Amino acid sequence: MLDMKRLRDDLDNIVERLNKRGEDHGHLRDIVTKDTRRRELLQEIESLKAKRNEISKNIGIKKREGKDVAALLEEVEKDKQRIADMEDELKGIEQEIKDTMLGIPNVPHEDIPLGKDDTENVELRKVGRIPDFSFEPKPHWDVARNLDILDFERAAKISASRFVIYKGMGARLERALINFMMDLHAEEHGYREVLLPYIVNEAAMTATGQFPKFKDDAFKLTDERGLYLNPTAEVPGINMHRDEILAAADLPINYVAFTTAFRQEIGSAGRDTRGIIRQHQFNKVELIKFTTPETSYDELEKMLRHSEKVLQKLDLPYRVVEICSGDLGFAMAKTYDIEVYVPSYGGYREIGSISNAEDFQARRGGIRFRRDKNAKPEYAHTLNGSGLAVGRTVVAILENNQQEDGSVVVPEALRPYIGTDIIK
């Protein structure tokens, strides 16, 4: 959520930067006008309450003196009604401001590239060697079907399309990747491992920016408590410290979490309908950071290096792109995407995003810190990143490491976890 004081003080600049996302945010000027009226009402209500208290004191005095207080009582009643009317107006204005502000995205960082959509994202680097096959490579769904390690038909029978059953070495490969990623980030990169709930409440979804904008994309439970299936470990991870005041000495706080994520993928019909690139249920390892404002962009670069290390150790070709203003996620000020090379697409596909939300999520979720015990609380910066999407890593291994006989070579770093050097 945007800082209202920042909006008041720097309105034209904020609107201009938000407009770089591709939508007109000129209506924020109306919000500033409403906020001016809100502050006027607060002052008027406070003044009337002080006047009412003073009159009440005079009523008590005059009653003890035996004097007539009818006029004063009438004035108190009028003021009481005026206060009630203004409080109703104030409540309505505050709700309008809140509803509007919850739908306003984060302000893009000044240095991110300008662009209308993902076609204008900026490639920063390519890493690794793209495989040069001496045979016609197969897409991962055919590789997996021939090895009998992924079963789409039975998954659809059990649930619906866009679900999959991992079988045999497919299940072991998925599990090995989860353990490999978790160990790498916990033991080598210093993140604290957490195992988070897979079900989250509406306040958690609102704090991270999933609600209200992406409410239709969530799987809602038929439960009177307003619960939802976790769409990403970012939601429960960031909300671990919702409505808390942290100590600056403890920052940065770094967490790594494995969760199964659930998304309806509304609006993506016809995209990636084959294979496991886009599923309703998928496994993901997520990195979470809480930092001070002045260190958050250094921590963003660290997180990017940590995510890249997964693909480097697996010897998979990838590239890093910086997301342009028109493709930036709702809650984020700056984002890098890591895209792995997928032969069946003849190009790179996203396998992880690494983002800095600055204080946007912290304001929505009340996540603050104190620099010392006497200091005024400040809003923390929150960051999250994929470390990585497990199913898409399976895709990359199956396609890039496939052999002419249909087998798949297991990356060397993964062999201790899976117990073999080849899937056949």
C-alpha positions in Angstrom: 0.0 0.0 0.0 1.3 3.5 -0.8 2.2 5.9 1.9 -0.4 8.7 1.9 2.1 11.3 3.1 4.4 10.4 0.2 1.4 10.6 -2.1 0.4 14.1 -0.8 4.0 15.4 -1.0 5.0 13.9 -4.3 1.7 13.4 -6.1 2.6 14.3 -9.7 5.8 12.2 -9.7 4.0 9.2 -8.1 1.2 9.4 -10.7 3.8 9.7 -13.6 5.7 6.6 -12.3 2.6 4.6 -11.8 1.4 5.5 -15.3 4.5 3.8 -16.7 2.8 0.5 -15.7 0.5 1.1 -18.7 -2.6 2.4 -16.9 -3.8 5.9 -16.0 -3.6 6.6 -12.2 -4.7 10.2 -12.4 -7.6 9.2 -10.1 -5.1 9.4 -7.2 -5.6 13.1 -7.3 -9.2 12.5 -6.1 -7.8 10.4 -3.2 -5.6 13.2 -2.1 -8.6 15.5 -2.2 -10.6 13.0 -0.1 -7.6 12.7 2.3 -7.6 16.5 2.7 -11.3 16.4 3.6 -10.6 13.4 6.0 -8.0 15.5 7.9 -10.4 18.5 8.0 -13.1 16.3 9.5 -10.7 14.9 12.1 -9.9 18.4 13.2 -13.5 19.6 13.3 -14.6 16.5 15.2 -11.8 17.0 17.7 -12.7 20.7 18.1 -16.4 19.9 18.6 -15.6 17.3 21.2 -13.4 19.7 23.1 -16.2 22.3 22.9 -18.8 19.7 24.1 -16.6 18.8 27.1 -16.2 22.4 28.0 -19.9 23.0 27.9 -20.5 19.9 29.9 -18.3 21.3 32.6 -20.3 24.6 32.6 -23.5 22.7 32.8 -22.3 21.0 36.0 -21.3 24.3 37.5 -24.5 26.1 36.6 -26.6 23.2 37.9 -24.8 23.4 41.3 -25.5 27.2 41.2 -29.2 26.5 40.5 -29.1 28.2 37.1 -31.1 27.3 34.0 -29.0 25.0 31.7 -31.7 24.3 29.0 -29.8 26.4 26.3 -26.6 24.6 27.1 -28.2 21.2 26.9 -29.7 22.1 23.6 -26.3 23.2 22.3 -24.7 19.9 23.5 -27.4 17.9 21.6 -26.8 19.9 18.4 -23.0 19.3 18.7 -23.6 15.7 19.4 -25.6 15.3 16.2 -23.0 17.3 14.2 -20.3 15.0 15.5 -22.3 11.9 14.6 -22.9 13.2 11.1 -19.2 14.1 10.6 -18.1 10.7 12.0 -20.4 9.0 9.5 -18.9 11.1 6.7 -15.4 10.4 7.9 -16.1 6.6 8.1 -17.3 6.7 4.5 -14.3 8.7 3.2 -11.8 6.4 5.0 -13.4 3.4 3.5 -13.3 4.9 0.0 -9.6 5.8 0.5 -8.8 2.3 1.8 -10.7 0.5 -1.0 -8.9 2.6 -3.6 -5.5 2.3 -2.1 -5.7 -1.5 -1.8 -6.2 -1.5 -5.6 -3.2 0.7 -6.4 0.0 -1.1 -7.4 3.5 -0.4 -6.1 5.4 2.5 -7.5 8.1 1.2 -9.9 11.7 1.8 -9.0 13.0 4.8 -10.9 15.8 2.8 -12.6 13.7 -0.1 -14.1 13.4 -0.2 -17.9 10.3 1.3 -19.5 8.1 -0.9 -21.6 4.6 -1.9 -22.3 4.7 -5.7 -21.7 7.1 -8.7 -21.5 8.4 -8.2 -25.0 10.2 -5.2 -23.7 11.9 -6.8 -20.7 15.7 -6.4 -20.8 18.1 -9.3 -21.0 21.0 -8.9 -18.7 23.0 -12.1 -19.3 22.9 -15.6 -20.6 24.6 -18.4 -18.7 25.4 -22.0 -19.8 25.5 -23.9 -23.0 22.4 -24.6 -25.0 22.4 -28.3 -26.0 23.2 -29.2 -29.6 21.3 -32.4 -30.2 22.4 -34.9 -32.9 18.7 -36.2 -33.0 15.3 -34.6 -32.9 14.6 -33.7 -29.2 11.3 -34.5 -27.7 9.1 -32.2 -25.5 9.2 -33.1 -21.9 5.7 -34.6 -21.9 6.8 -37.2 -24.5 10.1 -37.9 -22.7 8.1 -38.4 -19.5 5.4 -40.6 -21.1 8.1 -42.9 -22.7 9.8 -43.2 -19.3 6.4 -43.6 -17.5 7.2 -41.0 -15.0 4.4 -38.5 -15.5 0.7 -39.4 -15.8 -1.7 -36.7 -17.0 -4.6 -38.9 -17.9 -5.0 -40.5 -14.5 -4.5 -37.1 -12.8 -7.4 -35.7 -14.8 -9.5 -38.6 -13.8 -8.8 -38.0 -10.2 -9.2 -34.2 -10.3 -9.2 -32.2 -13.5 -7.0 -31.0 -16.3 -3.7 -29.2 -15.4 -2.9 -31.7 -12.7 -0.3 -34.4 -12.9 0.8 -37.6 -11.1 4.6 -38.1 -10.7 5.5 -41.8 -10.8 8.6 -43.8 -10.0 11.8 -41.8 -11.0 9.6 -38.8 -11.8 8.4 -38.6 -8.2 12.0 -39.2 -7.0 13.3 -36.5 -9.3 10.8 -34.0 -7.9 11.6 -34.9 -4.3 15.3 -34.8 -5.0 15.1 -31.3 -6.4 13.2 -30.1 -3.4 15.7 -31.5 -1.0 18.6 -30.2 -3.1 17.2 -26.6 -3.3 16.3 -26.5 0.4 19.8 -27.8 1.4 21.6 -25.3 -0.9 19.7 -22.3 0.4 19.7 -23.3 4.1 23.3 -24.7 4.3 25.2 -22.7 1.8 23.3 -19.4 1.5 22.3 -19.1 5.2 18.5 -19.0 5.0 16.5 -20.3 7.9 14.3 -23.2 6.9 10.5 -23.0 7.6 7.6 -25.3 6.9 4.6 -23.1 6.4 0.8 -23.7 6.3 -0.7 -24.4 2.9 -3.9 -22.7 3.9 -4.0 -18.9 4.4 -6.6 -16.3 5.5 -7.9 -13.2 3.7 -5.7 -10.9 5.8 -2.6 -12.7 4.7 -3.6 -12.5 1.0 -4.4 -8.8 1.3 -1.1 -8.0 3.1 1.0 -9.4 0.2 -1.1 -7.9 -2.5 -2.9 -10.9 -3.9 -6.2 -9.4 -2.7 -8.3 -7.7 -3.8 -6.8 -7.6 -7.4 -6.2 -11.3 -7.9 -9.0 -12.7 -5.8 -10.5 -14.7 -8.7 -7.3 -16.5 -9.2 -7.3 -18.1 -5.7 -8.8 -21.4 -4.7 -11.3 -20.5 -1.9 -12.3 -23.1 0.7 -15.9 -23.7 1.5 -15.2 -22.6 5.0 -16.9 -19.8 7.0 -13.5 -18.5 8.1 -12.6 -17.1 4.7 -9.6 -19.4 4.0 -7.7 -20.0 0.7 -5.2 -22.5 -0.7 -1.7 -21.0 -0.7 -0.8 -19.5 -4.1 2.9 -19.1 -3.3 5.0 -19.4 -0.2 5.4 -15.6 -0.4 2.0 -15.3 1.3 2.5 -17.3 4.5 6.2 -16.4 4.5 5.7 -12.6 4.5 2.8 -12.9 6.9 4.9 -14.6 9.5 5.8 -11.1 10.8 2.5 -9.3 10.1 1.6 -6.8 12.8 5.0 -7.2 14.4 7.8 -4.8 15.3 11.2 -6.3 14.6 14.6 -5.3 15.9 17.0 -3.8 13.4 19.8 -5.9 14.8 17.9 -9.0 13.6 17.7 -7.8 10.0 18.0 -9.1 7.4 15.8 -12.0 8.3 16.1 -14.8 5.7 13.7 -17.7 5.3 13.6 -20.5 2.8 10.3 -22.5 2.4 9.1 -25.4 0.3 5.3 -25.3 -0.3 2.9 -26.7 -2.8 1.2 -23.8 -4.5 -2.3 -23.7 -6.0 -3.6 -21.3 -8.7 -6.7 -21.2 -10.8 -4.7 -19.6 -13.7 -7.8 -17.7 -14.9 -7.1 -16.0 -18.2 -4.3 -18.4 -19.2 -6.5 -20.8 -21.2 -4.7 -22.0 -24.3 -1.3 -21.2 -22.9 1.0 -24.1 -22.0 -1.9 -26.6 -22.0 0.5 -29.5 -22.6 3.0 -30.7 -20.0 3.7 -29.2 -16.6 4.8 -25.6 -17.4 1.5 -24.2 -16.1 -0.4 -26.3 -13.5 -3.1 -25.7 -11.0 -0.9 -27.4 -8.3 2.9 -27.2 -8.3 5.8 -27.3 -5.9 8.1 -24.4 -5.3 11.0 -23.4 -3.1 10.7 -19.7 -2.1 13.2 -17.3 -0.6 11.9 -14.5 1.8 13.7 -11.5 3.2 12.9 -8.8 5.7 15.4 -5.9 5.5 16.0 -2.3 6.4 15.2 0.2 3.6 18.8 1.1 2.9 19.9 -2.5 2.5 17.0 -4.0 0.5 18.5 -3.6 -3.0 21.8 -5.1 -1.9 19.8 -8.0 -0.5 17.9 -8.3 -3.8 21.1 -8.8 -5.7 22.2 -11.5 -3.2 18.9 -13.3 -3.6 19.2 -13.2 -7.4 22.7 -14.8 -7.1 21.3 -17.5 -4.7 18.5 -18.4 -7.2 20.9 -18.5 -10.1 23.2 -20.8 -8.2 20.5 -23.6 -8.4 20.7 -23.6 -12.2 24.5 -23.3 -12.2 24.9 -26.3 -10.0 22.4 -28.3 -12.2 24.3 -27.1 -15.3 21.2 -25.9 -17.0 21.3 -23.0 -19.5 19.4 -19.8 -18.4 19.2 -16.1 -18.8 18.4 -13.2 -16.4 16.0 -10.5 -17.5 15.0 -7.3 -15.8 11.2 -6.8 -15.9 10.0 -3.6 -17.5 7.4 -1.2 -16.1 4.5 -2.6 -18.1 5.2 -6.2 -17.0 5.9 -5.5 -13.3 4.0 -7.5 -10.7 1.3 -5.6 -8.7 3.2 -5.5 -5.4 6.7 -5.1 -6.7 9.0 -2.1 -7.2 11.7 -4.1 -9.1 11.9 -7.7 -10.4 14.3 -9.9 -12.1 13.2 -13.1 -13.9 15.3 -16.1 -14.3 14.4 -18.0 -17.5 15.7 -21.5 -18.2 16.2 -22.7 -21.7 13.5 -25.2 -22.9 14.3 -26.9 -26.2 10.6 -27.7 -27.1 9.9 -23.9 -26.9 13.0 -23.0 -28.8 13.7 -20.4 -26.2 13.7 -19.4 -22.5 10.8 -19.8 -20.0 10.5 -18.3 -16.6 11.6 -20.5 -13.8 11.8 -17.9 -11.0 11.2 -14.3 -10.1 13.2 -12.3 -7.6 11.5 -9.1 -6.4 11.7 -6.2 -4.0 8.4 -4.9 -2.7 10.1 -2.1 -0.7 7.7 -1.1 2.1 4.5 -1.8 0.0 3.7 -5.2 1.6 5.0 -4.0 5.0 2.4 -1.1 5.1 -0.4 -3.5 4.2 0.7 -6.0 6.8 2.0 -3.7 9.5 5.5 -5.1 9.4 7.9 -2.6 11.2 11.2 -2.5 12.9 13.0 -0.3 15.5 16.6 0.8 15.0 16.9 0.8 18.8 14.6 0.5 21.8 13.9 4.2 21.9 13.4 4.7 18.2 10.2 5.3 16.4 9.1 2.2 14.4 9.7 2.2 10.7 8.3 0.0 7.9 10.6 -2.8 6.8 11.3 -3.8 3.2 10.1 -7.2 2.1 11.7 -9.3 -0.7 10.8 -12.7 -2.2 12.2 -14.9 -4.8 11.8 -18.3 -6.4 14.6 -20.7 -5.5 13.2 -22.3 -7.8 9.9 -23.5 -9.3 10.4 -27.3 -9.0 8.2 -28.6 -11.8 9.8 -26.2 -14.3 13.2 -27.4 -13.2 12.0 -31.0 -13.9 11.0 -29.8 -17.4 14.4 -28.3 -18.0 16.2 -31.4 -16.9 14.1 -33.8 -19.0 14.4 -31.7 -22.1 18.0 -30.5 -21.9 19.4 -33.7 -20.6 17.5 -36.2 -22.8 19.4 -38.8 -24.8 18.7 -40.3 -28.2 17.7 -43.6 -26.5 15.0 -41.8 -24.5 16.9 -41.8 -21.2 17.7 -38.6 -19.2 21.1 -37.8 -17.7 20.8 -36.7 -14.0 22.8 -33.5 -13.2 25.8 -34.4 -11.1 24.8 -32.2 -8.2 21.5 -34.1 -8.0 22.9 -37.6 -8.0 23.4 -37.9 -4.3 19.7 -37.0 -3.8 18.2 -39.3 -6.4 20.6 -42.2 -6.2 21.4 -42.6 -9.9 23.1 -40.9 -12.8 20.5 -41.7 -15.4 16.7 -42.1 -15.6 15.8 -44.8 -18.1 
